[in-house]
Amino acid sequence: MVPLPTPAVVRYAILGTGLMGVEHLRNLLALADDGAGVVVTALADPHPASLGAAVDAWTDHYAAVAAAAATAPNGDAAPPAAPPPPPATFSSAAALYTAADPPLFDVLVVATPNYTHAAVVATALAALPPTTHMLVEKPLCTTVADCRALVADAAARQWQGVLWNALEYRYMPAIADVPVHQPRQAFLPKPRREGAERLRGGAAHVGDGVQEDMPQVGEQ
């Protein structure tokens, strides 16, 4: 597969702005501050409180950047660049997908509740251009069968973007040094954290999630 060209600024939309969606938002804003060439252009969630919390996180981030620059000793920091326009907000995935043609984003971050991932990603595959990249919070789906169905669907559509599960821990040095076939029992149980906000944000685990490694569409 020929890699897609990378735009000078990669535009992100976040679908699901509960706890994990806002965490992705903050990470992307930090990358933007470091000059990584990313911008968050859209936020979508059917729950007004969650959507409002994400907007507040965006506003607070840039207010903090401006305050830090204002209090820095003269000559210690360059004046901050003007913040980008606030991300557009939507109350549904359908509204997000149809707001502009082509879409407002190059990458879709799916941070909806775990049990919705199969349907949410399937709908996105049907609605978006095949050059769209998708980062799906873990688990990709709550069953191996659903994971395989999504991968097969993307392949049948000749999806050109990367469909990737958020498994960033594997790149952390402490985890990367663990042998691939290390028994699962060697790890301490992961503590469960409950709460309606976490459940709505898609961060709560369903059992042990999907343990089988799934192929990543777009990774050749």
N, C-alpha and C positions, 0 to 999 in steps of 0.2 A: 504494500500500500504506500502511495506517495504521501509524505507528510503534508498536512495543510499549512499554508503560509501563516506565520504568526503576525497579527497586526501590531502596530506600534503600541497601542493601548488595548488591553484585553478587557472586554466589558462583561461583568458578572451580574446575573440575576439570582436572587435567593428565594426559593419557594419553600415556605415554612419558616416563620420567624419566632419560633419558641426559643428555648435555651440554646440548642445547638445552632440554629439559624443565626442568632445574634453572635454566637462565638465565631462562626465563619465570617460574619460581617466585620467583627473587630479585627480578626486576623488579616482580612483583605485590606482594611483601612491602614493597618500597620505596614503591610507590604507597599501600599501606595505611598506612605510617608517615606519609605526607604528608596523610592524611585523605581519600583519594580514594574511600572507600566500597567497597572490594573486600576479599574474603576468600577464601583458598584452602581449600576444604572437602574435597577428595579428590585422591589421587594414585594412579595405576595403572601398573604395569609388570610383565611376567612375570619379569623378572630381579631376584632378591632384592637383589643388590648395588646395582643402579641405584635401586631403590625405597628402600633403606636410605640411599643417598647423598642422596636428596631429603629424606628425613626429617631427616637430620643437618643439611642446609642450613637447613631450617625452624628446628630447635632452635638452631643456632649464631646465626641471625639474631636471634632474640629474646633469647638470652643476651648478644649484643653490645649490643643496645638497653638492656638492664637495666644492663650494666656501664658504658655511657656515661653513663647517668643517675646512677649511683652515684658516679662520679668527677667529675661536673660541679660547679663551685663553687656554693655555696648561692645560690639565687635566679636562677641562669643558665638553668635548665631546669626545666620542669614535670615532676612525677613521671610516668613513662610509664604508659600505661594497661595493664591486665592483658592479656597476650597472648590471642588467641582460642584456642579448643580446637585441638589438633593436627589436621591433616587426616586423614580416614580413608584407609586404604591398601587397595589391591586388587591381586590378581595377574593380572587380566584385564579387558578392556573389558566383557565380559558381566557379571562380578561388579559392576563399577562401575554399570552401567546398571540392574541389578535390585536394588540395595541398598536403594532406597527408592522409593516412589511417592507423589508426584512425585519426580524425581531429586534428588540432593543438590546440584545445581549449576544455574546459569543459563547458564554459558558453558563449553564444552568446548574445551580447547587440545589439538590433536593434534600431538604431537612424536615420533611413531614414525618408524622408518626410511622414507626416501623411497619405496622400492618398495612399501611397505604402505599408502600413503595412500589409494589408490583403494578398496581393500577396507575399510579402517578407516572411512573417511567413509561409504561406502555402507551399512555395517552400522549406523553411528550414525544415519543418516537413517531407517533402517527401525525402529530400536529406541527412539529418543528422541521426546519431544513436539515438534511442529513449531515451537514457540516457542523452542526451544533455539538459542543462538548457537554458532557454531563458528569458531575461529581455527585454521587449518591452516598449519603451518610450510611454507615453500617448499622444493621446488616443490609446488604443489597435487597434481599427479600427475606421473609420469615420461613420460607421452605426452599430446599434445593430445587424442587421442581419448578417453582416460580422463577428462580434465578436462571435455570437453563432455558426456560421459555423466553425470558427477556433477551438473553444472549442470542437465541435463535431468531427472534423477531428482528433484532438489530442487524444481524447478518443477512437476513432475507431482504431487508430494506437497503442493503449495501451502505450501512451507516459509515460515514467517513470520519465523524468526530470520535473522540475518545469517550467511552462509557466506562467510568472508573468508580470503584468503591473506595470510600474514605478510610484507608488503612495506613494512615501516616505514621503510626507507631513503628511499623517495620523499618522505617528509615532512621529511627533514633539509634545512636551508636550502641546503647545498652541492649537494645532488642536485636539489632542487626548482628551482634556478636553471638547470639544464641543459635546453636545448630538448628537447621531447618526441621529435623525430625526429633527435636527435644520433646519428651513426653509432656503432654498438657499438665499432668499432675505435678510437674516440677514448679509450676507457677502458683502463687498464692491466689485464693479465690478473689475475684474482683468484687468489691463491696457494691451492694445495690443501693441506689439512691432513689427514693420514691418522690412523688409529687406530681400534681396535675400539670404543672408547667413543663416538667421534664417529659411526661408522657405525650403532651401535645406537641412538644418540640422534637419528638422522635429520638430522644436520648436514652430512654429506658431500654434495658435489654429484654428480649423475649427468649427466655430459657438461656441457652448458650449461643443463640444466633445461628447463623449458617456456618458450620465448621469446615465444610469442604471448599477448597480453593476453586474459584470460578474463573474462567478465561475472561480477559478484559478486551472488549471490542475496541478496535483501533490500535491495540498493542500488537505489533507484528515483530 
